[in-house]
Amino acid sequence: MIRAVLDRAATGLPDRLAARAATLVHGVAENRARERRHDGARWRQARLLWPSFTKGQR
């Protein structure tokens, strides 16, 4: 039988992945809203252009 054991370092992985997904979703949603409003500022906001690489600043 196969048994898997998670070490303590791997237990935070689902939380980190969920946080990253939430960041991406928020960036895409805000970008779409600004696109509908024809807001040119969306091209000058790093958190909207590269949501995966910013440090979660809003």
Distance bins in CASP14 RR format, pairs under 12 A and 6 or more apart:
PFRMAT RR
TARGET T0000
AUTHOR 0000-0000-0000
RMODE 2
METHOD distances of the structure
MODEL  1
4 10 0 0 0 0 0 1 0 0 0 0 0
5 11 0 0 0 0 0 1 0 0 0 0 0
6 12 0 0 0 0 1 0 0 0 0 0 0
6 13 0 0 0 0 1 0 0 0 0 0 0
6 14 0 0 0 0 0 1 0 0 0 0 0
7 13 0 0 0 0 0 1 0 0 0 0 0
9 16 0 0 0 0 0 1 0 0 0 0 0
10 16 0 0 0 0 0 1 0 0 0 0 0
10 17 0 0 0 0 0 1 0 0 0 0 0
12 18 0 0 0 0 1 0 0 0 0 0 0
12 19 0 0 0 0 1 0 0 0 0 0 0
13 19 0 0 0 0 0 1 0 0 0 0 0
13 20 0 0 0 0 0 1 0 0 0 0 0
14 20 0 0 0 0 0 1 0 0 0 0 0
14 21 0 0 0 0 0 1 0 0 0 0 0
15 21 0 0 0 0 0 1 0 0 0 0 0
15 22 0 0 0 0 0 1 0 0 0 0 0
16 22 0 0 0 0 0 1 0 0 0 0 0
16 23 0 0 0 0 0 1 0 0 0 0 0
17 23 0 0 0 0 0 1 0 0 0 0 0
17 24 0 0 0 0 0 1 0 0 0 0 0
18 24 0 0 0 0 0 1 0 0 0 0 0
18 25 0 0 0 0 0 1 0 0 0 0 0
19 25 0 0 0 0 0 1 0 0 0 0 0
19 26 0 0 0 0 0 1 0 0 0 0 0
19 51 0 0 0 0 0 1 0 0 0 0 0
19 52 0 0 0 0 0 1 0 0 0 0 0
19 55 0 0 0 0 0 1 0 0 0 0 0
19 56 0 0 0 0 1 0 0 0 0 0 0
20 26 0 0 0 0 0 1 0 0 0 0 0
20 27 0 0 0 0 0 1 0 0 0 0 0
20 51 0 0 0 0 1 0 0 0 0 0 0
20 52 1 0 0 1 0 0 0 0 0 0 0
20 53 0 0 0 0 0 1 0 0 0 0 0
20 54 0 0 0 0 0 1 0 0 0 0 0
20 55 0 0 0 0 0 1 0 0 0 0 0
20 56 0 0 0 0 0 1 0 0 0 0 0
21 27 0 0 0 0 0 1 0 0 0 0 0
21 28 0 0 0 0 0 1 0 0 0 0 0
21 51 0 0 0 0 0 1 0 0 0 0 0
21 52 0 0 0 0 0 1 0 0 0 0 0
22 28 0 0 0 0 0 1 0 0 0 0 0
22 29 0 0 0 0 0 1 0 0 0 0 0
22 51 0 0 0 0 1 0 0 0 0 0 0
22 52 0 0 0 0 0 1 0 0 0 0 0
22 56 0 0 0 0 1 0 0 0 0 0 0
22 58 0 0 0 0 0 1 0 0 0 0 0
23 29 0 0 0 0 0 1 0 0 0 0 0
23 30 0 0 0 0 0 1 0 0 0 0 0
23 47 0 0 0 0 1 0 0 0 0 0 0
23 48 0 0 0 0 0 1 0 0 0 0 0
23 50 0 0 0 0 0 1 0 0 0 0 0
23 51 1 0 1 0 0 0 0 0 0 0 0
23 52 1 0 0 1 0 0 0 0 0 0 0
23 53 0 0 0 0 1 0 0 0 0 0 0
23 54 1 0 0 1 0 0 0 0 0 0 0
23 55 0 0 0 0 1 0 0 0 0 0 0
23 56 1 0 0 1 0 0 0 0 0 0 0
23 57 0 0 0 0 0 1 0 0 0 0 0
23 58 0 0 0 0 1 0 0 0 0 0 0
24 30 0 0 0 0 0 1 0 0 0 0 0
24 31 0 0 0 0 0 1 0 0 0 0 0
24 47 0 0 0 0 0 1 0 0 0 0 0
24 48 0 0 0 0 0 1 0 0 0 0 0
24 50 0 0 0 0 0 1 0 0 0 0 0
24 51 1 0 1 0 0 0 0 0 0 0 0
24 52 1 0 0 1 0 0 0 0 0 0 0
24 53 0 0 0 0 0 1 0 0 0 0 0
24 54 0 0 0 0 0 1 0 0 0 0 0
24 56 0 0 0 0 0 1 0 0 0 0 0
25 31 0 0 0 0 0 1 0 0 0 0 0
25 32 0 0 0 0 0 1 0 0 0 0 0
25 51 0 0 0 0 1 0 0 0 0 0 0
25 52 0 0 0 0 0 1 0 0 0 0 0
26 32 0 0 0 0 0 1 0 0 0 0 0
26 33 0 0 0 0 0 1 0 0 0 0 0
26 47 0 0 0 0 1 0 0 0 0 0 0
26 48 0 0 0 0 1 0 0 0 0 0 0
26 51 1 0 0 1 0 0 0 0 0 0 0
26 52 0 0 0 0 0 1 0 0 0 0 0
26 54 0 0 0 0 0 1 0 0 0 0 0
26 56 0 0 0 0 1 0 0 0 0 0 0
26 57 0 0 0 0 0 1 0 0 0 0 0
26 58 1 0 0 1 0 0 0 0 0 0 0
27 33 0 0 0 0 1 0 0 0 0 0 0
27 34 0 0 0 0 1 0 0 0 0 0 0
27 35 0 0 0 0 0 1 0 0 0 0 0
27 42 0 0 0 0 1 0 0 0 0 0 0
27 45 0 0 0 0 1 0 0 0 0 0 0
27 46 0 0 0 0 0 1 0 0 0 0 0
27 47 1 0 0 1 0 0 0 0 0 0 0
27 48 1 0 1 0 0 0 0 0 0 0 0
27 49 0 0 0 0 1 0 0 0 0 0 0
27 50 0 0 0 0 1 0 0 0 0 0 0
27 51 1 0 1 0 0 0 0 0 0 0 0
27 52 0 0 0 0 1 0 0 0 0 0 0
27 53 0 0 0 0 0 1 0 0 0 0 0
27 54 0 0 0 0 1 0 0 0 0 0 0
27 56 0 0 0 0 1 0 0 0 0 0 0
27 57 0 0 0 0 0 1 0 0 0 0 0
27 58 0 0 0 0 1 0 0 0 0 0 0
28 34 0 0 0 0 0 1 0 0 0 0 0
28 35 0 0 0 0 0 1 0 0 0 0 0
28 42 0 0 0 0 0 1 0 0 0 0 0
28 47 0 0 0 0 0 1 0 0 0 0 0
28 48 0 0 0 0 1 0 0 0 0 0 0
28 49 0 0 0 0 0 1 0 0 0 0 0
28 51 1 0 0 1 0 0 0 0 0 0 0
28 52 0 0 0 0 0 1 0 0 0 0 0
29 35 0 0 0 0 0 1 0 0 0 0 0
29 36 0 0 0 0 0 1 0 0 0 0 0
29 42 0 0 0 0 0 1 0 0 0 0 0
29 48 0 0 0 0 0 1 0 0 0 0 0
29 51 0 0 0 0 0 1 0 0 0 0 0
30 36 0 0 0 0 0 1 0 0 0 0 0
30 37 0 0 0 0 0 1 0 0 0 0 0
30 39 0 0 0 0 1 0 0 0 0 0 0
30 41 0 0 0 0 0 1 0 0 0 0 0
30 42 1 0 0 1 0 0 0 0 0 0 0
30 45 0 0 0 0 1 0 0 0 0 0 0
30 47 0 0 0 0 1 0 0 0 0 0 0
30 48 1 0 0 1 0 0 0 0 0 0 0
30 49 0 0 0 0 0 1 0 0 0 0 0
30 51 0 0 0 0 1 0 0 0 0 0 0
30 58 0 0 0 0 1 0 0 0 0 0 0
31 37 0 0 0 0 0 1 0 0 0 0 0
31 39 0 0 0 0 1 0 0 0 0 0 0
31 40 0 0 0 0 0 1 0 0 0 0 0
31 41 0 0 0 0 0 1 0 0 0 0 0
31 42 1 0 1 0 0 0 0 0 0 0 0
31 43 0 0 0 0 1 0 0 0 0 0 0
31 45 0 0 0 0 1 0 0 0 0 0 0
31 47 0 0 0 0 1 0 0 0 0 0 0
31 48 1 0 1 0 0 0 0 0 0 0 0
31 49 0 0 0 0 1 0 0 0 0 0 0
31 50 0 0 0 0 0 1 0 0 0 0 0
31 51 0 0 0 0 1 0 0 0 0 0 0
32 39 0 0 0 0 0 1 0 0 0 0 0
32 42 0 0 0 0 1 0 0 0 0 0 0
32 48 0 0 0 0 0 1 0 0 0 0 0
33 39 0 0 0 0 1 0 0 0 0 0 0
33 41 0 0 0 0 0 1 0 0 0 0 0
33 42 0 0 0 0 1 0 0 0 0 0 0
33 48 0 0 0 0 0 1 0 0 0 0 0
34 40 1 0 0 1 0 0 0 0 0 0 0
34 41 1 0 0 1 0 0 0 0 0 0 0
34 42 1 0 1 0 0 0 0 0 0 0 0
34 43 0 0 0 0 1 0 0 0 0 0 0
34 44 0 0 0 0 0 1 0 0 0 0 0
34 45 0 0 0 0 1 0 0 0 0 0 0
34 47 0 0 0 0 0 1 0 0 0 0 0
34 48 1 0 0 1 0 0 0 0 0 0 0
34 49 0 0 0 0 0 1 0 0 0 0 0
35 41 0 0 0 0 0 1 0 0 0 0 0
35 42 1 0 0 1 0 0 0 0 0 0 0
35 43 0 0 0 0 0 1 0 0 0 0 0
35 48 0 0 0 0 0 1 0 0 0 0 0
36 42 0 0 0 0 0 1 0 0 0 0 0
39 45 0 0 0 0 1 0 0 0 0 0 0
39 48 0 0 0 0 0 1 0 0 0 0 0
40 48 0 0 0 0 0 1 0 0 0 0 0
40 49 0 0 0 0 0 1 0 0 0 0 0
41 47 0 0 0 0 0 1 0 0 0 0 0
41 48 0 0 0 0 1 0 0 0 0 0 0
41 49 0 0 0 0 0 1 0 0 0 0 0
42 48 1 0 1 0 0 0 0 0 0 0 0
42 49 0 0 0 0 1 0 0 0 0 0 0
42 51 0 0 0 0 0 1 0 0 0 0 0
43 49 1 0 0 1 0 0 0 0 0 0 0
43 50 0 0 0 0 0 1 0 0 0 0 0
45 51 0 0 0 0 1 0 0 0 0 0 0
45 54 0 0 0 0 1 0 0 0 0 0 0
45 57 0 0 0 0 1 0 0 0 0 0 0
45 58 0 0 0 0 0 1 0 0 0 0 0
46 52 0 0 0 0 0 1 0 0 0 0 0
46 53 1 0 0 1 0 0 0 0 0 0 0
46 54 1 0 1 0 0 0 0 0 0 0 0
46 55 0 0 0 0 0 1 0 0 0 0 0
46 56 0 0 0 0 0 1 0 0 0 0 0
46 57 0 0 0 0 1 0 0 0 0 0 0
46 58 0 0 0 0 0 1 0 0 0 0 0
47 53 0 0 0 0 1 0 0 0 0 0 0
47 54 1 0 1 0 0 0 0 0 0 0 0
47 55 0 0 0 0 1 0 0 0 0 0 0
47 56 1 0 0 1 0 0 0 0 0 0 0
47 57 1 0 0 1 0 0 0 0 0 0 0
47 58 1 0 0 1 0 0 0 0 0 0 0
48 54 0 0 0 0 1 0 0 0 0 0 0
48 56 0 0 0 0 0 1 0 0 0 0 0
48 57 0 0 0 0 0 1 0 0 0 0 0
48 58 0 0 0 0 0 1 0 0 0 0 0
50 56 0 0 0 0 0 1 0 0 0 0 0
50 57 0 0 0 0 0 1 0 0 0 0 0
51 57 0 0 0 0 0 1 0 0 0 0 0
51 58 0 0 0 0 0 1 0 0 0 0 0
END
